[in-house]
Amino acid sequence: MHRVVALVHQPQSTFELACAAEVFGIERRGLATRYSFGVCTERPGPVATRAGYDMLVGDGLDALDAADTVVVPGWLPPQEPPSDEVLAALRRAHGRGARVLSICSGAFALAYAGLLDGRRATTHWALADQLTARFPGVRVDPDVLYVDHGDVATSAGAGAGVDLCLHVVRADHGAAYAAHVARNMVMPPHREGGQLQYAAPAHPDQFDGSLAPLLAWAGERLAEPVGVEDLAARAGLSARTLARRFADQLGVSPGQWLLAQRIGLARELLESTDLPLDAVARRAGLSSATNLRRRFLRATGTTPGGYRRAFRASPRPH
């Protein structure tokens, strides 16, 4: 059982803590339980929350010594450095090999501990300038939903904590397992785009029409040679207008969205079937095993064969 421990600090954001608790701390019917979840704080006892109530936390910092993954679900106020004891506990956990995640302002705690030095990281878009100014050695990316280095990962504003946690589940146990968790939460297993689509003022044409029907149409035809021009024709828009709609509503280009869907389908096929790579490539609309290998490696950091070996599930009928 993989042990996940959240380090809370008053005033604690209840939503950011809930992001981790919902993904890692819930037993779900029909799905093997892979994680245990706990909460700790520097001084056990009542911890004030931003929601106006206290929560009672019984475990102290020694809980981090037994954690496989440590989550810092926010750190407020961000200009307040953690105590030496908290910093030592975070460094000790990371030093012995625990994975350390932050949600939203929790990136500040990781930065104070030196875990982000020389690394790319993210936080809530409204705090990005402050993180950059306070920690010039951290390469702050204010656009992305999360940044994962394997041993250390940071996520953007509150809701992006769910994206990061689902990403971690997908990395640990595969796309099918993560999709089951996401469906139970009524969440997409992978959200496209970055957080600046939420930070920027909405353009008037953002609300001219939802892309949902077009996305559903394309999602049913991934094996076909559907491209950006086909999407534009289906939507009755110019390619330039379609690109603007995608940027406004999803934060990515139509081509990027199509490729992400095809890579996602390839993941599922690699996990759940014995199809050869050429067949996987054709079903996912990636034309050939060579193209699949190239695209898959760039998107996931591993080869299709390596991914299949790591996440192979019991085969289902083709």
Beta strands, then each sheet from edge to edge (+ up, - down):
strand 1: 2-8
strand 2: 35-41
strand 3: 45-48
strand 4: 54-57
strand 5: 69-72
strand 6: 99-102
strand 7: 120-121
strand 8: 139-140
strand 9: 146-148
strand 10: 152-155
sheet 1: 2+ 1+ 5+ 6+ 10+ 9-
sheet 2: 3+ 4-
sheet 3: 7+ 8+
end
